[in-house]
């Protein structure tokens, strides 16, 4: 229990201490007009209050990841707490903050355009394709997962059919993707975001006041199947520590923020909020079941992460509270999936300079994107999730390198982003070398090659620093 409470305290403290440091290094300018004011179009560029944007950002980034990912990460034992806390503060928070603030400095542009500005046109082209593919995968995952949960709520008839819920969610996604951001997302998502926080507080409170035997932090690998902690843990717990998906969502909200001074509250703050959610679910997963991690593994084998959520929620909060918590878990990914498709629309529009004010322009992009997402729901979910996990962390790595380039160009403390970028380079390289969906190499090869790749990229970055001064700084 002590480790859990200390982890919560460090996460909250990280926002106030390290978050303020990140804010200072970036160089916030409260007098600078934001895209919400200079490019207002009533569709995507719409000024909203910062507290609404915080709740929307939290809801957008906190899909299945900080819940399902944390549950799977709990199999490694309480060492997962360390990655959630340190990853959130030093990697995820930095990543989310810079993806949002750099978007503000670049007229609300999508992440591919921002990365291209700092890392070159070739990377821009790769990122355009990479980010759209990732967003469609995310939208598919967040369509498939909630549909399964809804079908398993115990209702009969058509309501027990996953296909029914898939079609219904798809129809909702279509609507949310094309209408003005303030009509649906800006109006209802802050409420859902508050529900998400209340749900997490409820589970966390039940753990603390119920005196649950939460294990103390240990570096021991407790995974029942013996999966190596490096790099599997760092890929498994993505959204609760660092996630490239977040960088695709931040530009949506960067187009609505009225002042740069709110950037830390929205972008870094939402990441800390997600880290807290992940920490709570990881603790619940490894504590609630008889036998601890062995009991968790047995439940996962019986019915997957959805069954874990169901039993933990009802077991800790009772029937009514449990149902509300489950509905919160369902709403969470749905409200990330729709913004995934919305972000995909904006990413393509930015890349081809297609004005999104006319409804026909939005339909031209939204219809094929949602159609592809629906087709992908017929593919094995586990395969989609595995590729999503790696591509998600790879995107985060690239964004961190872009943030490092921004800081270097502006002669600021670039190690703020360079250090986590180097670390994540080692993680994603090692993973793809040894993963089943990758090259399936042994750890004796993948470990050193991953470290060498990270060291080589760091060296290249440092050698290129003088040349980056030729790039016009964005002050």
C-alpha positions as CSV (number, residue, x, y, z in Angstrom):
1,X,0.0,0.0,0.0
2,X,2.8,2.4,0.8
3,X,4.3,2.1,-2.7
4,X,0.9,2.8,-4.2
5,X,0.3,5.9,-2.1
6,X,3.8,7.2,-2.8
7,X,3.4,6.6,-6.5
8,X,0.2,8.7,-6.5
9,X,1.9,11.4,-4.6
10,X,4.9,11.5,-6.9
11,X,2.6,11.6,-10.0
12,X,0.8,14.6,-8.6
13,X,4.0,16.3,-7.4
14,X,5.5,15.7,-10.9
15,X,2.8,17.9,-12.4
16,X,3.6,20.8,-10.2
17,X,7.4,20.4,-10.2
18,X,8.6,18.8,-13.4
19,X,5.6,20.1,-15.4
20,X,6.4,23.6,-14.4
21,X,10.1,23.0,-15.5
22,X,8.9,21.8,-18.9
23,X,6.7,24.8,-19.2
24,X,9.6,27.1,-18.5
25,X,12.0,25.4,-20.9
26,X,9.5,25.5,-23.7
27,X,9.0,29.3,-23.2
28,X,5.3,30.0,-22.9
29,X,4.2,33.4,-24.2
30,X,0.7,34.3,-22.7
31,X,0.6,37.4,-25.0
32,X,0.8,35.4,-28.2
33,X,-2.5,34.8,-30.0
34,X,-3.4,31.1,-30.4
35,X,-4.9,29.5,-33.6
36,X,-8.3,29.4,-31.8
37,X,-8.3,33.1,-32.1
38,X,-6.4,33.7,-35.4
39,X,-7.9,31.0,-37.5
40,X,-11.4,30.6,-36.0
41,X,-13.6,28.8,-38.5
42,X,-16.5,27.4,-36.4
43,X,-15.6,23.8,-37.3
44,X,-12.3,22.8,-35.9
45,X,-10.8,26.1,-34.7
46,X,-13.2,27.0,-31.9
47,X,-12.3,28.7,-28.6
48,X,-13.3,26.7,-25.5
49,X,-12.6,27.2,-21.8
50,X,-9.4,25.5,-20.7
51,X,-11.1,23.3,-18.1
52,X,-13.4,21.9,-20.8
53,X,-10.3,21.3,-23.0
54,X,-8.6,19.5,-20.1
55,X,-11.5,17.1,-19.6
56,X,-11.8,16.5,-23.4
57,X,-8.1,15.9,-23.8
58,X,-8.2,13.4,-20.9
59,X,-11.1,11.6,-22.4
60,X,-9.5,11.6,-25.9
61,X,-6.2,10.1,-24.8
62,X,-7.6,7.8,-22.1
63,X,-9.1,5.1,-24.3
64,X,-8.6,1.4,-23.5
65,X,-4.9,2.0,-22.9
66,X,-4.6,3.1,-19.3
67,X,-7.2,0.5,-18.2
68,X,-6.6,-2.6,-20.4
69,X,-2.9,-1.8,-20.9
70,X,-2.4,-1.4,-17.1
71,X,-4.3,-4.6,-16.4
72,X,-2.0,-6.5,-18.8
73,X,1.0,-4.7,-17.3
74,X,0.0,-5.7,-13.8
75,X,1.0,-9.3,-14.8
76,X,4.7,-8.1,-14.5
77,X,4.0,-7.2,-10.8
78,X,4.4,-3.9,-8.9
79,X,7.5,-3.0,-11.0
80,X,4.8,-1.7,-13.3
81,X,4.2,1.2,-10.9
82,X,7.7,2.5,-11.6
83,X,7.2,2.6,-15.3
84,X,3.8,4.3,-15.0
85,X,5.2,7.0,-12.6
86,X,8.5,7.7,-14.3
87,X,7.2,7.2,-17.8
88,X,4.3,9.7,-17.2
89,X,6.5,12.4,-15.6
90,X,9.6,12.3,-17.8
91,X,8.4,10.9,-21.1
92,X,4.6,10.9,-21.5
93,X,4.1,14.3,-20.0
94,X,6.9,15.8,-22.1
95,X,5.6,14.1,-25.2
96,X,2.0,15.3,-24.7
97,X,3.0,18.8,-23.8
98,X,5.2,19.4,-26.8
99,X,2.8,17.8,-29.2
100,X,0.2,20.2,-28.1
101,X,2.3,23.4,-27.7
102,X,4.2,22.9,-30.9
103,X,0.9,22.5,-32.7
104,X,-0.2,25.8,-31.2
105,X,3.0,27.4,-32.5
106,X,2.3,26.0,-35.9
107,X,-1.3,27.2,-36.4
108,X,-2.8,24.0,-35.0
109,X,-1.2,21.7,-37.6
110,X,-1.3,17.9,-37.2
111,X,1.6,16.0,-35.8
112,X,3.0,14.9,-39.2
113,X,3.4,18.5,-40.3
114,X,5.1,19.5,-37.0
115,X,7.5,16.5,-37.2
116,X,8.3,17.3,-40.8
117,X,9.1,20.9,-40.0
118,X,11.9,19.8,-37.5
119,X,13.0,16.5,-38.9
120,X,12.7,17.1,-42.7
121,X,10.3,16.4,-45.6
122,X,11.1,12.7,-45.9
123,X,10.1,12.1,-42.3
124,X,7.0,14.3,-42.9
125,X,5.8,12.0,-45.7
126,X,6.5,8.9,-43.6
127,X,4.6,10.4,-40.6
128,X,1.6,11.4,-42.7
129,X,1.1,7.7,-43.7
130,X,2.2,6.3,-40.4
131,X,-0.1,8.6,-38.3
132,X,-3.1,8.0,-40.4
133,X,-2.6,4.2,-40.3
134,X,-2.2,4.4,-36.5
135,X,-5.3,6.5,-36.1
136,X,-7.4,4.1,-38.2
137,X,-6.0,1.2,-36.1
138,X,-6.9,3.1,-32.9
139,X,-10.4,3.9,-34.2
140,X,-10.9,0.2,-35.0
141,X,-9.6,-1.0,-31.6
142,X,-11.8,1.5,-29.9
143,X,-14.8,0.4,-31.9
144,X,-14.2,-3.3,-31.4
145,X,-13.5,-3.2,-27.7
146,X,-16.5,-1.2,-26.5
147,X,-18.8,-3.2,-28.8
148,X,-17.7,-6.4,-27.0
149,X,-18.2,-4.9,-23.6
150,X,-21.7,-3.6,-24.5
151,X,-22.7,-7.0,-25.9
152,X,-21.6,-8.7,-22.6
153,X,-23.7,-6.5,-20.3
154,X,-26.3,-9.2,-20.0
155,X,-29.0,-7.8,-22.3
156,X,-30.8,-10.1,-24.6
157,X,-31.8,-10.2,-28.3
158,X,-30.1,-7.9,-30.7
159,X,-28.4,-6.0,-27.8
160,X,-26.3,-9.1,-27.1
161,X,-24.9,-9.0,-30.7
162,X,-21.5,-7.4,-31.1
163,X,-22.3,-6.6,-34.7
164,X,-25.3,-4.4,-33.7
165,X,-23.1,-2.3,-31.4
166,X,-20.3,-2.1,-34.0
167,X,-22.8,-0.5,-36.5
168,X,-24.2,1.8,-33.9
169,X,-20.8,3.0,-32.8
170,X,-19.7,3.5,-36.4
171,X,-22.7,5.7,-37.0
172,X,-21.8,7.7,-34.0
173,X,-18.2,8.0,-35.1
174,X,-19.4,9.3,-38.5
175,X,-21.4,12.1,-36.8
176,X,-18.6,13.1,-34.3
177,X,-16.0,13.1,-37.1
178,X,-17.7,15.7,-39.3
179,X,-19.7,18.1,-37.1
180,X,-18.2,21.2,-35.5
181,X,-16.0,20.4,-32.4
182,X,-18.1,22.5,-30.0
183,X,-21.5,20.9,-30.9
184,X,-20.9,17.4,-29.6
185,X,-17.3,17.0,-28.3
186,X,-17.2,20.4,-26.6
187,X,-20.6,20.0,-25.1
188,X,-20.7,16.4,-23.8
189,X,-17.2,15.2,-23.5
190,X,-16.3,17.3,-20.4
191,X,-19.1,15.4,-18.6
192,X,-17.7,12.1,-19.7
193,X,-14.2,13.2,-18.7
194,X,-15.5,14.0,-15.2
195,X,-17.2,10.6,-15.1
196,X,-13.9,8.9,-16.0
197,X,-12.1,10.7,-13.1
198,X,-14.9,9.9,-10.7
199,X,-14.7,6.2,-11.7
200,X,-11.0,6.1,-11.1
201,X,-11.4,7.9,-7.8
202,X,-14.0,5.4,-6.8
203,X,-11.8,2.4,-7.6
204,X,-8.8,4.0,-6.0
205,X,-10.8,4.9,-2.9
206,X,-12.0,1.4,-2.5
207,X,-8.5,0.1,-2.7
208,X,-7.2,2.5,-0.1
209,X,-10.1,2.5,2.4
210,X,-10.7,-1.1,1.9
211,X,-7.1,-1.8,3.0
212,X,-6.5,-4.0,0.0
213,X,-3.1,-5.8,0.1
214,X,-1.5,-3.8,-2.7
215,X,2.0,-5.2,-3.1
216,X,5.1,-3.0,-2.6
217,X,7.3,-2.1,-5.5
218,X,9.8,-4.7,-6.4
219,X,12.0,-5.1,-9.5
220,X,11.2,-8.8,-9.7
221,X,9.5,-10.0,-12.8
222,X,6.3,-11.8,-11.8
223,X,4.8,-12.5,-15.2
224,X,3.2,-16.0,-15.2
225,X,4.4,-16.7,-18.7
226,X,7.9,-15.4,-18.1
227,X,7.7,-12.6,-20.6
228,X,10.8,-10.4,-20.3
229,X,10.2,-7.0,-18.7
230,X,12.5,-5.3,-21.2
231,X,11.0,-4.2,-23.5
232,X,7.6,-5.9,-23.1
233,X,6.4,-3.9,-20.1
234,X,7.2,-0.6,-21.8
235,X,5.1,-1.6,-24.8
236,X,2.3,-3.2,-22.8
237,X,1.7,-0.1,-20.6
238,X,1.6,2.6,-23.3
239,X,-1.2,5.0,-22.7
240,X,-0.6,5.0,-18.9
241,X,3.1,6.1,-19.4
242,X,3.7,7.4,-22.9
243,X,1.6,7.0,-26.1
244,X,2.1,8.3,-29.6
245,X,-1.7,8.3,-30.0
246,X,-1.8,11.3,-27.7
247,X,0.2,13.4,-30.2
248,X,-2.5,12.9,-32.8
249,X,-5.1,14.1,-30.3
250,X,-3.3,17.2,-29.0
251,X,-3.7,19.2,-32.2
252,X,-7.5,18.8,-32.0
253,X,-7.4,20.7,-28.7
254,X,-4.6,23.0,-29.7
255,X,-7.1,24.5,-32.1
256,X,-9.4,25.4,-29.2
257,X,-7.0,26.7,-26.5
258,X,-7.3,30.5,-26.0
259,X,-3.9,31.1,-24.3
260,X,-0.6,29.3,-24.1
261,X,-0.5,29.7,-20.4
262,X,-3.1,26.9,-20.1
263,X,-0.9,24.4,-22.0
264,X,0.6,22.7,-19.0
265,X,-2.8,22.3,-17.4
266,X,-4.3,20.7,-20.5
267,X,-1.5,18.6,-22.1
268,X,0.9,17.8,-19.3
269,X,-2.0,17.7,-16.8
270,X,-4.1,15.3,-18.8
271,X,-1.2,12.9,-19.1
272,X,-0.7,12.9,-15.4
273,X,-4.4,12.2,-15.0
274,X,-4.1,9.2,-17.3
275,X,-1.1,8.0,-15.4
276,X,-3.1,8.1,-12.2
277,X,-5.9,6.1,-13.9
278,X,-3.3,3.5,-15.1
279,X,-1.8,3.3,-11.6
280,X,-5.1,2.6,-10.0
281,X,-6.1,-0.1,-12.5
282,X,-2.7,-1.8,-12.3
283,X,-3.0,-1.9,-8.5
284,X,-6.6,-3.2,-8.6
285,X,-5.7,-5.9,-11.2
286,X,-2.8,-7.3,-9.1
287,X,-4.7,-7.1,-5.8
288,X,-8.3,-7.9,-6.3
289,X,-8.2,-11.5,-7.3
290,X,-7.5,-14.5,-5.0
291,X,-3.9,-15.5,-5.6
292,X,-2.9,-12.0,-6.7
293,X,-1.3,-12.1,-10.1
294,X,-2.0,-15.8,-10.6
295,X,-5.7,-15.0,-10.0
296,X,-5.5,-12.2,-12.5
297,X,-3.9,-14.5,-15.1
298,X,-6.7,-17.0,-14.6
299,X,-9.4,-14.3,-15.1
300,X,-7.7,-13.1,-18.2
301,X,-7.6,-16.6,-19.6
302,X,-11.3,-17.0,-18.8
303,X,-12.7,-13.8,-20.3
304,X,-9.9,-11.3,-21.1
305,X,-9.5,-7.7,-19.9
306,X,-13.2,-7.0,-20.2
307,X,-14.0,-9.6,-17.6
308,X,-11.3,-8.2,-15.3
309,X,-12.9,-4.7,-15.5
310,X,-16.3,-6.2,-14.8
311,X,-15.3,-8.2,-11.7
312,X,-13.1,-5.5,-10.2
313,X,-15.7,-2.8,-10.7
314,X,-18.6,-4.7,-9.3
315,X,-16.5,-6.3,-6.6
316,X,-15.1,-3.0,-5.3
317,X,-18.1,-0.6,-6.0
318,X,-21.1,-2.8,-5.7
319,X,-23.7,-3.5,-8.5
320,X,-24.7,0.1,-9.2
321,X,-21.3,1.6,-8.8
322,X,-19.8,-1.3,-10.8
323,X,-22.2,-0.8,-13.7
324,X,-21.5,3.0,-13.7
325,X,-17.8,2.2,-13.7
326,X,-18.2,-0.3,-16.6
327,X,-20.2,2.3,-18.6
328,X,-17.4,4.7,-17.9
329,X,-14.9,2.2,-19.3
330,X,-17.1,1.8,-22.4
331,X,-17.6,5.5,-23.0
332,X,-13.8,6.1,-22.5
333,X,-12.7,4.3,-25.7
334,X,-15.7,5.3,-27.7
335,X,-14.8,8.9,-27.1
336,X,-11.2,8.3,-28.1
337,X,-12.2,6.3,-31.2
338,X,-14.2,9.1,-32.7
339,X,-11.5,11.7,-32.2
340,X,-9.0,9.2,-33.7
341,X,-11.0,9.3,-37.0
342,X,-11.5,13.1,-36.6
343,X,-7.7,13.5,-36.3
344,X,-7.2,11.2,-39.3
345,X,-9.4,13.5,-41.3
346,X,-7.5,16.6,-40.1
347,X,-4.1,14.9,-40.8
348,X,-5.0,14.2,-44.4
349,X,-6.6,17.6,-44.9
350,X,-3.4,19.3,-43.6
351,X,-1.2,17.2,-45.9
352,X,-3.2,18.1,-49.0
353,X,-4.3,21.6,-47.9
354,X,-8.0,20.8,-48.2
355,X,-10.2,23.3,-46.5
356,X,-12.5,21.5,-44.0
357,X,-15.1,24.3,-43.6
358,X,-17.3,22.9,-46.5
359,X,-19.2,19.8,-45.4
360,X,-18.4,18.1,-48.7
361,X,-14.7,18.3,-47.9
362,X,-15.2,16.6,-44.5
363,X,-17.4,13.9,-46.1
364,X,-14.8,13.3,-48.8
365,X,-12.3,12.2,-46.1
366,X,-14.6,10.8,-43.4
367,X,-16.5,8.2,-45.4
368,X,-13.5,6.2,-46.7
369,X,-11.7,6.4,-43.4
370,X,-14.6,5.0,-41.4
371,X,-15.3,2.4,-44.1
372,X,-11.7,1.1,-43.8
373,X,-12.0,1.1,-40.0
374,X,-15.2,-1.0,-40.1
375,X,-13.6,-3.5,-42.5
376,X,-10.7,-3.9,-40.1
377,X,-13.0,-5.0,-37.3
378,X,-13.3,-8.4,-39.1
379,X,-9.6,-9.1,-38.5
380,X,-8.4,-10.8,-35.4
381,X,-8.4,-8.2,-32.6
382,X,-5.2,-9.5,-31.0
383,X,-3.3,-9.0,-34.3
384,X,-4.5,-5.4,-34.6
385,X,-3.7,-4.7,-31.0
386,X,-0.1,-6.0,-31.3
387,X,0.7,-3.8,-34.3
388,X,-1.0,-0.9,-32.7
389,X,1.1,-1.2,-29.6
390,X,4.4,-1.0,-31.4
391,X,3.4,1.6,-33.9
392,X,1.9,3.7,-31.1
393,X,5.2,3.8,-29.2
394,X,7.2,4.4,-32.4
395,X,5.2,7.4,-33.1
396,X,5.8,8.7,-29.6
397,X,9.5,8.3,-30.1
398,X,9.5,10.3,-33.4
399,X,7.6,13.1,-31.7
400,X,10.0,13.2,-28.9
401,X,12.9,13.6,-31.4
402,X,11.0,16.4,-33.0
403,X,10.6,18.1,-29.6
404,X,14.3,17.7,-29.0
405,X,15.0,19.4,-32.4
406,X,12.7,22.3,-31.5
407,X,14.6,22.8,-28.2
408,X,18.0,22.5,-29.9
409,X,17.0,25.0,-32.6
410,X,15.8,27.5,-30.0
411,X,19.0,26.9,-27.9
412,X,17.1,25.5,-24.9
413,X,17.7,22.4,-22.7
414,X,17.1,19.8,-25.4
415,X,17.9,16.9,-23.0
416,X,14.4,17.3,-21.7
417,X,13.2,15.5,-24.8
418,X,16.4,13.9,-26.0
419,X,16.8,11.6,-23.0
420,X,13.3,10.0,-23.3
421,X,13.6,9.9,-27.1
422,X,16.8,7.9,-26.8
423,X,15.2,5.6,-24.2
424,X,12.1,5.0,-26.3
425,X,14.3,4.4,-29.4
426,X,15.9,1.5,-27.6
427,X,12.5,0.2,-26.5
428,X,10.8,0.2,-29.9
429,X,13.8,-1.2,-31.7
430,X,14.4,-4.0,-29.3
431,X,10.7,-4.9,-29.4
432,X,10.3,-5.1,-33.1
433,X,13.4,-7.2,-33.4
434,X,12.1,-9.9,-31.0
435,X,8.3,-9.6,-31.1
436,X,6.2,-12.3,-32.8
437,X,4.9,-9.7,-35.2
438,X,8.5,-8.5,-35.8
439,X,11.7,-10.4,-36.7
440,X,11.5,-12.9,-33.8
441,X,15.2,-12.6,-32.9
442,X,16.5,-13.8,-29.6
443,X,17.2,-11.4,-26.8
444,X,20.9,-11.9,-27.1
445,X,20.6,-10.2,-30.5
446,X,17.7,-7.8,-30.0
447,X,19.0,-6.3,-26.7
448,X,22.4,-5.1,-27.9
449,X,21.1,-4.1,-31.3
450,X,18.4,-2.0,-29.7
451,X,20.9,-0.2,-27.4
452,X,23.3,0.3,-30.3
453,X,20.5,1.8,-32.4
454,X,19.5,4.2,-29.7
455,X,23.1,5.3,-29.1
456,X,23.7,5.7,-32.8
457,X,20.6,7.9,-33.2
458,X,21.6,10.0,-30.2
459,X,25.1,10.5,-31.7
460,X,23.7,11.4,-35.1
461,X,21.3,13.9,-33.4
462,X,24.2,15.5,-31.4
463,X,26.4,15.7,-34.5
464,X,23.6,17.4,-36.5
465,X,22.9,20.1,-33.8
466,X,25.1,22.8,-35.4
467,X,23.3,22.3,-38.8
468,X,19.9,22.7,-37.1
469,X,20.6,26.4,-36.5
470,X,19.9,27.0,-40.2
471,X,16.3,26.1,-39.5
472,X,14.2,29.2,-38.6
473,X,13.4,29.0,-34.9
474,X,9.7,29.2,-33.9
475,X,9.7,31.6,-31.0
